[in-house]
Amino acid sequence: MAKVRLHPLFKYIRGTFKGMVFRLSYNGKLSAYLSPNMSRIEWSQAQDDHRERMAESFAYASQAIQDPEIKKFYVQMALEKKKNENRPYDMAVSDYYHNRNNLLGARFYWSADLWRFKYEERKRKRKKHW
């Protein structure tokens, strides 16, 4: 694996540029890779269901982390499981995805129809891009 030491000017580059994706990982390392062309791939029903369930988990985690009491619960869970208090969002996603544990109760709102609409809109934009 090649390692490159970048000039400090480019230490925090993120995003895409001419088919290359740049991202900074949690451990501080910079990654660059080719942007994938997914325009010809047909997703199966199981893959679509998984994406919908993950999107629901992400929506739950975003709302759960905004509540200070629930965030404390997920910070504690992160400390116990991963030994890292900076990842309560990941714990909320995992907890909701695997256990369907909804600590927000009736305050959590998820619209699968709205998600499908946004998903199809992103799909159309990607097709125009390629």
C-alpha positions in Angstrom: 0.0 0.0 0.0 1.4 3.4 -1.0 1.6 6.1 1.6 1.7 9.8 0.7 2.5 12.6 3.0 0.5 15.6 1.8 1.4 19.3 2.1 -0.4 20.8 5.1 -2.6 22.8 2.7 -4.3 19.6 1.7 -4.5 18.0 5.1 -8.3 18.4 5.4 -9.4 17.7 1.8 -12.9 16.1 1.6 -15.4 15.4 -1.1 -15.1 14.6 -4.7 -13.0 15.9 -7.5 -12.9 14.6 -11.1 -14.1 11.1 -10.2 -12.0 10.8 -7.0 -13.4 10.7 -3.5 -11.4 12.1 -0.6 -12.4 11.4 3.0 -10.9 11.7 6.4 -11.4 8.6 8.7 -12.0 8.7 12.4 -8.4 7.8 13.1 -7.3 10.9 11.1 -6.0 9.2 8.0 -6.9 10.6 4.6 -8.3 8.1 2.0 -8.7 8.7 -1.8 -10.4 6.3 -4.1 -12.2 6.3 -7.4 -15.9 7.2 -7.3 -18.0 4.1 -8.1 -20.3 4.0 -11.1 -23.5 2.4 -9.8 -25.7 3.5 -12.7 -26.2 0.0 -14.2 -26.9 -1.9 -11.0 -30.3 -3.2 -10.3 -30.9 -3.6 -6.5 -32.9 -6.6 -5.2 -35.9 -6.3 -3.0 -33.9 -7.5 0.0 -31.3 -4.7 -0.6 -34.0 -2.1 -0.9 -35.6 -3.3 2.3 -32.2 -3.2 4.1 -31.6 0.4 2.8 -35.0 1.4 4.1 -34.4 -0.1 7.5 -31.0 1.5 7.7 -32.5 4.9 6.7 -35.1 4.5 9.5 -32.3 3.7 12.0 -30.3 6.8 10.9 -33.4 9.0 11.3 -34.0 7.5 14.8 -30.4 8.1 15.8 -30.4 11.7 14.6 -33.5 12.5 16.7 -32.3 10.4 19.7 -28.9 12.1 20.0 -30.6 15.5 20.2 -32.4 14.6 23.4 -29.8 15.0 26.3 -31.3 12.2 28.5 -31.3 9.7 25.7 -27.8 10.8 24.6 -26.5 10.0 28.1 -27.8 6.5 27.7 -26.1 6.0 24.4 -22.8 7.5 25.6 -22.9 5.0 28.5 -23.6 2.2 26.0 -20.7 3.3 23.8 -18.4 3.3 26.8 -19.4 -0.2 27.8 -19.3 -1.8 24.3 -16.7 0.1 22.3 -14.8 1.9 25.0 -15.3 5.2 23.1 -17.6 7.9 24.4 -17.5 9.8 21.1 -19.7 7.3 19.2 -23.2 7.5 20.8 -24.8 8.0 17.3 -23.4 4.7 16.2 -24.8 3.0 19.3 -28.2 4.5 18.7 -28.2 3.3 15.1 -27.2 -0.2 16.2 -29.7 -0.3 19.0 -32.6 0.7 16.8 -31.6 -1.5 13.9 -31.0 -4.7 15.8 -33.4 -4.4 18.7 -36.0 -1.9 17.5 -35.4 -0.1 20.8 -37.3 3.2 20.4 -36.5 5.3 23.5 -38.2 8.4 21.9 -41.6 6.7 21.9 -44.3 8.6 20.1 -41.9 11.5 19.4 -40.1 9.5 16.8 -41.5 10.1 13.3 -40.5 8.1 10.2 -42.1 8.3 6.8 -41.1 5.5 4.5 -43.0 7.3 1.6 -40.9 10.4 2.1 -37.7 8.3 2.2 -38.6 6.5 -1.0 -39.3 9.9 -2.7 -35.9 11.3 -1.6 -34.2 8.0 -2.6 -35.8 8.1 -6.1 -34.9 11.8 -6.5 -31.2 11.0 -5.7 -31.3 8.2 -8.1 -32.6 10.4 -10.9 -29.9 13.0 -10.1 -27.2 10.4 -10.3 -28.4 9.1 -13.7 -28.1 12.7 -15.0 -24.6 13.0 -13.6 -23.3 9.9 -15.3 
